[in-house]
Amino acid sequence: MLSACAGVPFDHPKRASTALPVDAETPLGAIELQWSRQHGDLSGILGLPDGMEALGARLSLMAAAQRSIDAQYFIIKKDRAGALFAGKLLLAADRGVRVRLLVDDIFSPGIDDAAALLDSHPNVEVRLFNPMTRQSFRYWSYVVDFARANRRMHNKSFTVDNAVTIVGGRNIGEAYFELDQDVKFDDLEVLAIGPVVEQVSAGFDTFWNSELAVPVEAFDIRVDPARLEDWRREMKAELDRGDYGLYGRAVANPLVEDISEHRVEPLAAWTTLVSDSPEKLLKPAGKAGQAVLAEEKAGRMHAARREVMIITPYFIPMESGALLIEDLLARGVQVVVITNSLASTNHLPVYASYAKYRNRLLRAGARFYEIRADETGGQNAWGNRPEMVTLHSKATVVDRDTVFIGSLNFDPRSILINTEMGMFIDSRQAATRLADAIYRELPRVSYSVELNEKGAPRWIYRNSGIEEVHDTPPQTSWWRRFMAGFYGVLPLENQL
C-alpha cells in the first residue's frame, strides 16, 4: 500500500526534443549572429545584480521571442512574479513560440493547476522534475521514498531563441526579484550571448529528456482550457496599466533593446557552462565523479595564487572544503568568505553548522563577512526598506582572473545531493569589477567577524564613522540564538 501511495508515473510516454537552431532572421538571432561574427569564440556577458532589472530582462526577452523559450527552475512561486512570468509564456506561445518549462517538484506547491493549464496550450509543454506523488499527501514521497525524493534539480536557466540566456541564482518569485515588501533577496545573475548559449541549451536538453522529467499531463490534472482566455485578459489588463503596473515597471529599463541598438555592450570573455548531470540523482549521494561542477570549482580554487572570494548564502565546506581553504591560506592565498548572518539567514540549521567551520577558518587566517539583516540604506524595488535582507548570490572570484556565477551553494546539499549549474567567466576585467564592487559595499552591508583575545567570535560594523562591536550575533533575539545552538548539536550537516 505504501509503495502505491508513493507511485510516480516515470514511465509516462513523452517525446524527446532538443533546442531549435538559431535563426538569424529573428531579432535575437540577429544579435547573436552579429556578436559571433565580431567576437568568434568569446561570449558576451552582462551582470544582472538588480532584481527588477532581472525580471524586466526576462519579460523583454519573452516579448522578443519568435522561435523558442526554454526555462528551467528549482522554484516558481504562485505570486505576482510567478503569474507574470507564466502569463508572458502564454502570450509568447500564442504567437507560435515553442515553450518548454521544466520545474523541480519540491518547493513550488500550488502551481499544478497553472502548469496543467499552460501545458494545455498546443505550443507549451511543462515537465516536473523528480516529482512527488499526487496520489496522497504531497510530501508522502519523503516518508516512503526518501532516497529518491531527497535528490533535487537546483539548476536555473532561461534561454530564448537559443540566442540569449540568463543563468544564476534566482528562482521565479517576488522575493528573488526584490518585489516582496518585507523580504529582499540579494542575488546575482548573468545575461549571456554567444557560444555559451549553446552550452546552456545542451544542458537543458539533457535534463528535459531525462527519465526523471515527467510531463505534467501524466498526473491527469483536470483543467478547463477556456480559462486560458481569462488568463489572456488578465495579462492584457496588466500590460495596459503601463508604468503603474508591475510589468511596466519591470521593462522600464529596456536592456534587450539597448543591446540590439549597441547602447549597452556586453563584456567579451571566454565563458564556460559547467553542469552536473541528472544521472547524479540516480546514483548514491557523494559517489565519486558525480559532483562535476563542485569539483571544477574546487580545482580552480586550488590553483589560486593570490585571492579567493566566496559569496554564498550557505557556507558549510565540510572537511574537504575546510582543508582546501586551510591549504590556500598556508600558501599565502587570501580567502574571503561573504555569507549570511544569523539575523539574515533563512535557514537556521545551516548557520549553526557554518559557525563551527567559521571559527576554525578564522584561526587559520580567513576573513569572514556576514550580511546585515537590514542592509543599512538598502531598498527593495518599491523604494521601501525591507524588514529582512537575505544574501542569495552564489559567486566566486579567483585571483581576479575568473568569476563563477551559478546555482551552486557552498554546502553538502549542493555539492553531494542536488544537481547544479553555473558559468566560469575567464576575464580579468569582469573579475576585478565584481571584486571591487563587493569590497565597496561590504562596509555598509556587513559585519566583519573576528576572534577576540579569548578566541571567541565578535562582530564588528565599521561604516561612515560608526563602529559597533558585538559579542553575540547582532540583530538577533535570544530565542534565535538558542535555536541556532539547538540545531548545532543535531546530526544534520550532511542534509544541509
RAGILIN-V762026 format. One record per run of one state. SS is the DSSP state (helix for helix, strand for strand, loop for the rest). FROM is the first residue (numbers start at 1). TO is the last residue. If there is no record, write none. Layout:
# RAGILIN-V762026
{{SS;FROM;TO} {SS;FROM;TO}}
This chain:
# RAGILIN-V762026
{{loop;1;1} {helix;2;5} {loop;6;26} {helix;27;39} {loop;40;42} {strand;43;48} {loop;49;50} {helix;51;64} {loop;65;67} {strand;68;73} {loop;74;75} {strand;76;76} {loop;77;79} {helix;80;94} {loop;95;97} {strand;98;104} {loop;105;111} {helix;112;119} {loop;120;123} {strand;124;129} {loop;130;139} {helix;140;144} {loop;145;145} {helix;146;149} {loop;150;152} {strand;153;153} {loop;154;156} {strand;157;160} {loop;161;163} {strand;164;168} {loop;169;171} {strand;172;172} {loop;173;174} {helix;175;177} {loop;178;182} {strand;183;186} {loop;187;188} {strand;189;193} {loop;194;194} {helix;195;208} {loop;209;212} {strand;213;215} {helix;216;219} {loop;220;226} {helix;227;240} {loop;241;241} {helix;242;244} {loop;245;245} {helix;246;250} {loop;251;254} {helix;255;260} {loop;261;266} {strand;267;275} {loop;276;277} {helix;278;282} {loop;283;291} {helix;292;302} {loop;303;306} {strand;307;311} {loop;312;314} {strand;315;315} {loop;316;317} {helix;318;330} {loop;331;333} {strand;334;340} {loop;341;347} {helix;348;364} {loop;365;366} {strand;367;371} {loop;372;387} {strand;388;391} {loop;392;394} {strand;395;398} {loop;399;401} {strand;402;406} {loop;407;409} {strand;410;410} {loop;411;411} {helix;412;417} {loop;418;418} {strand;419;419} {loop;420;420} {strand;421;426} {loop;427;427} {helix;428;445} {strand;446;451} {loop;452;456} {strand;457;463} {loop;464;465} {strand;466;470} {loop;471;477} {helix;478;488} {loop;489;492} {helix;493;495} {loop;496;496}}
